[in-house]
Amino acid sequence: MTSDTLSAIQTRIAKAAAIADRRGSDVTLIAVSKTHPAEAIEPLLQAGQRVFGENRVAEAADKWPALREAYPGVELHLIGQLQSNKAAEAVVLFDAIHAVDRPSLVAALAKAMDAADRRPDCFIQVNIGDEPQKGGCAIADLPALLESARAAGLPVAGLMCLPPADVDAAPYFALLAKLARDAGLEGLSMGMSDDFETAITLGATHVRIGSALFGARPAA
Ligand SMILES: *Cc1c(COP(=O)(O)O)cnc(C)c1O
């Protein structure tokens, strides 16, 4: 990663935003650093990037306390599935949680937030392509889940999705944007390395970009 890579992505974000008559500054770039060691993350921090995404609580707990110490102002987003028994740890470690997708997790997060007196922003993940292997609540279950999350005191910032692979993502992004509008939510966490410009033209407020910044991830 060089600072040129970061500025190239920022330019692409600004251009996509301009197409939709939005500002680049309305879109938060979440640099997805999962699987990458601290040495790979530091150049990005040195270039001024402060918002990062991780998909595992344990990995984030290993990497980020030291990096946060060295680089003040970091905002850390959990973008992966969260088990209820890790809710307490996640609430302390993360500033935003993007995969709230079921009532049991809403309850665990509410309890953890009360205990820690800390309220990270929450995004409700929607299984936008109705795919059995993916997380996210069913579209039909969204109103009830949203209501229970709000009733439990979770700060719901918006919706998040991972559209089906290998097909045009645009219709799924447009659908998520409509669901958010209907629910009165402003945040839209959608778009990754291959499709973030499309997501931005359709209203994304948070794009989650990994490989376009860091290169391919090491094989698991
Ligand atoms: C890994 C991951 C990303 C980043 O994917 P890239 O294609 O590398 O940009 C975004 N969102 C989620 C939920 C992820 O797990």
The ligand as an SDF file (V2000), in Angstrom:
LIG
                    3D

 15 15  0  0  0  0  0  0  0  0999 V2000
  -13.7450   -8.5930    3.3740 C   0  0  0  0  0  0  0  0  0  0  0  0
  -14.9550   -7.7490    3.3630 C   0  0  0  0  0  0  0  0  0  0  0  0
  -14.9820   -6.5460    2.6400 C   0  0  0  0  0  0  0  0  0  0  0  0
  -13.8420   -6.0690    1.7530 C   0  0  0  0  0  0  0  0  0  0  0  0
  -13.8080   -6.8060    0.5790 O   0  0  0  0  0  0  0  0  0  0  0  0
  -12.8440   -6.4030   -0.6670 P   0  0  0  0  0  0  0  0  0  0  0  0
  -13.4840   -7.0740   -1.8200 O   0  0  0  0  0  0  0  0  0  0  0  0
  -11.4990   -6.9110   -0.3350 O   0  0  0  0  0  0  0  0  0  0  0  0
  -12.8810   -4.9290   -0.7950 O   0  0  0  0  0  0  0  0  0  0  0  0
  -16.1270   -5.7700    2.7310 C   0  0  0  0  0  0  0  0  0  0  0  0
  -17.1840   -6.1460    3.4870 N   0  0  0  0  0  0  0  0  0  0  0  0
  -17.1940   -7.2830    4.1920 C   0  0  0  0  0  0  0  0  0  0  0  0
  -18.3880   -7.6360    5.0080 C   0  0  0  0  0  0  0  0  0  0  0  0
  -16.0920   -8.1270    4.1590 C   0  0  0  0  0  0  0  0  0  0  0  0
  -16.1120   -9.2740    4.8580 O   0  0  0  0  0  0  0  0  0  0  0  0
  1  2  1  0
  2  3  1  0
  2 14  2  0
  3  4  1  0
  3 10  2  0
  4  5  1  0
  5  6  1  0
  6  7  2  0
  6  8  1  0
  6  9  1  0
 10 11  1  0
 11 12  2  0
 12 13  1  0
 12 14  1  0
 14 15  1  0
M  END
$$$$
